[in-house]
Amino acid sequence: MATVELRFSALPEHVRTARLVAAAVARRAGVDEAVLDEVRLAVGEACTRAVGLHQHGGISAPVRVLLIEEEKQFSIEVGDEAPHAPVRARSAGEVLGDADTETEEDEMGLAVISGLVDDVEVSAGESGGSIRMRWPTTPPAALFT
């Protein structure tokens, strides 16, 4: 199992780099070429979410991206260190505050990721959260048969 770890300052300009690295490693791991755009978009969305959580929370720790090549699958885990509170239900007609608007944007980002990736796990707690996405891989063709 090969792993590439990427850590970057929680700045929007670093998200593009994370997307490019993720696509390159996914290609090398054997993710189907037709899926690489989805990998880029999903990683971009997950990293943008993590950057936003760090910036809003005043967290100086870097955003963490793990790119893991396993047998028959490739996974990417994007982690943040922002504390996640339980989501509070809103009543109909309740006016959104800043925190509610951020929660709504967060939910929208997770919905986009879920639409792009079939196998997604989201975990969150007091010490941070992570989004783990998985794609199947195909082994490289043998050079000599």
C-alpha positions in Angstrom: 0.0 0.0 0.0 1.6 3.3 -1.1 0.6 6.6 0.5 1.3 10.1 -0.5 0.6 12.8 2.2 0.1 16.4 1.3 -0.3 19.2 3.8 -0.9 22.8 2.9 -1.7 26.1 4.5 -5.4 26.7 4.6 -5.4 29.2 1.7 -7.6 28.9 -1.4 -4.7 29.2 -3.8 -3.3 25.8 -2.6 -6.5 23.9 -3.5 -5.5 23.9 -7.2 -2.2 22.2 -6.3 -4.0 19.6 -4.2 -6.3 18.9 -7.2 -3.4 18.5 -9.6 -1.4 16.2 -7.2 -4.5 14.1 -6.6 -5.2 13.6 -10.3 -1.6 12.7 -11.0 -1.4 10.1 -8.2 -4.9 8.7 -9.1 -3.8 8.2 -12.7 -0.6 6.5 -11.6 -2.6 4.3 -9.2 -4.8 3.0 -12.1 -8.0 5.1 -11.7 -9.9 5.1 -15.0 -9.0 8.1 -17.2 -12.7 8.9 -17.6 -13.1 9.4 -13.9 -10.1 11.7 -13.3 -12.2 14.9 -13.8 -14.5 13.6 -11.0 -11.5 13.0 -8.8 -10.2 16.6 -9.4 -13.6 18.1 -8.8 -14.3 16.1 -5.6 -10.8 16.8 -4.2 -11.2 20.5 -5.0 -14.6 20.6 -3.2 -13.3 18.7 -0.2 -10.2 20.9 0.1 -12.2 24.1 -0.4 -14.5 23.0 2.4 -11.6 22.3 4.7 -9.9 25.6 3.9 -13.1 27.4 4.7 -13.6 25.6 8.0 -10.0 26.5 9.0 -10.2 30.1 8.0 -13.6 30.6 9.7 -12.4 28.9 12.8 -9.0 30.8 12.9 -7.1 27.5 12.7 -3.5 27.8 11.6 -2.9 24.0 11.2 -2.5 22.8 7.7 -5.2 20.9 5.7 -4.2 17.3 5.3 -4.7 15.2 2.2 -3.8 11.5 2.1 -3.7 9.7 -1.3 -3.7 6.0 -0.7 -3.1 3.3 -3.3 -4.5 -0.1 -2.2 -5.2 -3.3 -4.0 -8.0 -2.7 -6.5 -8.9 0.8 -5.0 -7.6 4.3 -4.6 -8.7 6.5 -1.8 -8.3 10.1 -0.9 -8.8 11.5 2.6 -9.1 15.2 3.2 -8.9 16.2 6.8 -9.5 19.3 8.8 -8.9 20.3 12.4 -12.0 22.4 12.8 -14.4 21.3 15.6 -17.7 20.2 14.2 -20.8 20.7 16.3 -24.0 18.6 15.8 -26.3 20.0 13.1 -29.3 21.8 14.7 -32.7 21.4 13.0 -34.3 24.6 11.8 -38.0 25.4 11.8 -39.7 26.5 8.6 -39.4 30.2 8.2 -36.5 30.6 10.6 -34.1 33.3 9.5 -30.6 32.0 8.7 -27.7 33.4 10.7 -24.1 33.4 9.7 -23.5 30.0 11.3 -26.6 28.5 9.7 -25.5 29.9 6.3 -22.1 28.3 6.7 -23.8 25.0 7.7 -25.9 25.2 4.6 -22.8 25.8 2.4 -21.1 22.9 4.1 -24.0 20.6 3.4 -24.1 21.8 -0.3 -20.4 20.9 -0.6 -21.0 17.5 0.8 -23.9 17.0 -1.6 -21.6 17.9 -4.5 -19.0 15.4 -3.4 -21.6 12.7 -2.9 -22.8 13.3 -6.4 -19.3 12.9 -7.8 -18.1 9.9 -5.8 -20.0 6.7 -5.2 -18.0 5.7 -2.1 -17.8 8.5 0.4 -17.4 8.5 4.2 -17.7 11.7 6.2 -16.6 11.8 9.8 -16.6 14.8 12.1 -16.0 15.5 15.8 -14.7 17.9 18.3 -11.1 17.6 17.0 -11.8 17.8 13.3 -13.3 15.9 10.5 -12.4 14.0 7.3 -13.9 13.1 4.0 -12.7 9.8 2.6 -13.4 9.1 -1.1 -12.7 5.8 -2.9 -12.5 4.8 -6.6 -11.8 1.4 -8.1 -8.6 0.9 -10.0 -7.5 -1.4 -12.8 -4.1 -3.0 -12.7 -1.7 -1.9 -15.4 -1.5 -4.1 -18.4 1.4 -6.5 -18.4 4.3 -5.4 -20.5 5.0 -8.9 -21.7 2.4 -11.6 -22.1 
